[in-house]
Amino acid sequence: MRVCSDGRVSDAIDSPVVESDPAALRAVAVTVASEAAAHVRRRRAELVGAEGPFGGEADAVQTKSSGTDPVTVADTETEDLIRSRLRQLRPGDAFLGEESGCSDGLGADGVGGTGIQWVVDPIDGTVNFVYGIPAYAVSVAARIDGISVAGAVVDVASGDLYSAAVGLGATRTDAEGVVTRLRCTPVADLALVLVATGFSYSAERRAVQGRFVAELLPQVRDIRRIGAAALDLCMVASGRVDAHYEHGLNPWDWAAGALIASEAGAEVRLPIGFGDQGEIMTASAPGVAEAFAAALAKIGATAPVPA
């Protein structure tokens, strides 16, 4: 596959890719994320039967960090599929997946021999996936020295494919193949900002996040909680919301989406490390970035929120 100058995607990748430039890595991310999304779409149709959601397979849904944090057989299958495809297309690269962590002969720092690490969320929005709410995505990103340089997010239900490479902009390709170059909204008034956010699976952190929402809500147009951070960030990029913030995200939640938002013009603040530190991640349209950051600071939301 290659990504053309106008953002169109053509040709199928069927042999290992050795390039490390962002455009080549973007093409791999698009290929792998698209194949994985097709698998997720197919598996959900198989798993939802006459006995109700996931009634046909034993142990199809389990839990991770808490009793409200699910992982499904489709999550683990999809991550295995992505890892296998990346082994074929990018042998020697590092891998960091939500379900399995670092693997494939990597050192403790998660860096492979090529210096490139793939960061993967096989299904971002698993609760939505389980309930049949059409807001869940596959997220695949390539990082060098901990910085995302290429990535793709596929909205499984709609078929929209978001992708970006550093310095090359961000696009959305819809299910009909129509490509749109992404730009944030031109909003300049905090009172008109539509904000996306999300909540932790930790009851203690959720209580604090709820207080932040109560204090922020009177200052903005409204708040949306979609349930998939990768899609929230793509919505910032496409102008479907004006800003996003959330505490306690992990790299696989934002590695691709944050790059897509940034390449669409968003001001992005990334957390350091993993979500257990409870740091904030923000992305906002440039015309309100300063005001949005000030509003979050005023209510104390820029400080980490322990779980």
C-alpha positions, 0 to 999 in steps of 0.5 A, spaced: 500 500 500 502 507 498 499 513 501 498 518 495 500 526 496 492 527 496 491 522 502 488 516 498 490 509 499 492 504 494 495 498 492 496 492 497 502 491 502 504 483 501 511 483 502 515 486 508 516 493 508 523 496 511 522 503 510 522 507 516 520 514 513 513 516 516 509 515 509 511 508 509 509 506 516 503 510 515 501 505 510 503 499 514 498 502 520 492 503 515 493 496 512 494 492 519 488 497 522 483 495 516 484 488 516 483 488 524 477 492 523 474 487 518 476 481 523 472 485 529 466 487 525 466 479 523 467 476 530 461 481 533 456 478 528 458 471 530 458 472 537 452 476 538 446 470 537 439 468 539 442 467 546 443 475 547 450 478 546 456 473 547 451 468 549 454 463 544 461 462 547 463 460 554 468 466 557 467 470 551 467 476 556 472 477 562 474 483 566 481 486 567 483 492 572 476 492 575 469 488 575 467 494 570 473 493 565 471 488 560 476 484 555 473 479 550 475 474 546 475 479 540 480 483 543 485 478 544 484 475 537 485 481 534 491 483 537 494 476 535 492 478 528 495 485 528 502 482 531 502 477 526 501 481 520 506 486 523 511 480 524 510 479 516 510 486 514 515 489 519 520 484 522 524 486 528 520 492 530 517 492 537 510 491 539 506 494 545 499 491 545 493 493 550 492 486 552 499 482 551 504 488 553 511 488 550 513 481 546 516 479 540 524 478 543 524 486 545 528 488 551 525 491 557 524 498 554 520 495 549 525 497 543 526 492 538 532 492 533 529 497 528 528 503 533 520 502 531 515 500 536 508 499 534 503 501 539 496 497 538 489 497 541 485 492 538 478 494 540 478 501 543 471 502 546 470 494 548 464 496 553 461 499 547 463 493 543 459 488 548 453 493 548 452 494 541 453 501 541 457 503 535 463 507 537 469 502 538 475 502 534 482 499 532 488 503 533 495 502 530 501 507 531 508 507 530 513 510 534 520 512 534 523 514 541 517 514 544 514 519 539 508 517 534 510 518 527 504 514 523 498 511 525 491 509 523 484 509 527 478 505 524 471 506 526 469 499 526 461 501 525 462 506 520 468 504 516 471 511 517 479 510 517 483 516 520 490 516 518 496 521 519 504 521 518 508 526 522 509 532 517 504 529 512 497 531 515 491 527 517 485 524 513 479 521 513 477 515 508 469 514 509 466 507 507 465 509 500 473 511 499 472 518 499 478 522 502 477 528 507 483 532 509 482 533 516 482 540 520 480 542 527 474 547 528 476 555 528 472 556 534 475 561 538 470 562 544 471 557 550 463 558 551 462 555 544 467 549 545 464 542 545 468 537 549 469 530 549 471 526 555 472 519 558 472 516 565 476 511 569 474 504 571 477 506 578 471 508 582 476 513 586 478 516 580 471 517 577 469 520 583 474 526 582 473 526 574 465 527 575 467 533 580 471 536 574 465 535 569 460 539 574 465 545 574 467 545 567 460 544 564 457 551 565 463 554 562 463 550 555 457 549 550 456 541 552 460 535 554 460 528 550 462 521 553 463 517 547 467 511 550 473 511 546 479 515 546 481 514 540 475 516 536 474 522 541 481 524 538 479 523 531 473 527 532 477 533 535 481 532 528 475 532 524 471 538 527 466 533 530 468 536 537 472 542 539 476 539 545 478 532 549 481 531 555 481 525 560 485 522 566 489 515 566 490 514 559 495 509 556 499 509 550 495 505 546 489 509 547 492 515 544 498 513 540 495 514 533 489 518 535 493 524 538 498 524 532 491 524 528 489 530 532 496 534 532 496 533 524 489 536 523 492 542 527 490 541 534 494 543 540 496 536 544 498 535 551 500 528 552 501 524 559 508 521 560 508 513 561 502 509 563 495 511 566 496 508 573 499 515 574 493 518 572 496 524 568 491 528 564 491 528 556 488 534 552 487 535 545 483 542 543 482 546 537 488 552 536 483 558 537 481 555 544 487 551 546 489 557 551 483 558 554 481 551 555 488 549 558 486 555 563 479 552 565 482 546 566 487 548 571 482 553 574 478 547 576 485 543 578 484 538 572 491 539 570 494 535 576 494 527 576 488 524 579 490 517 582 486 511 581 
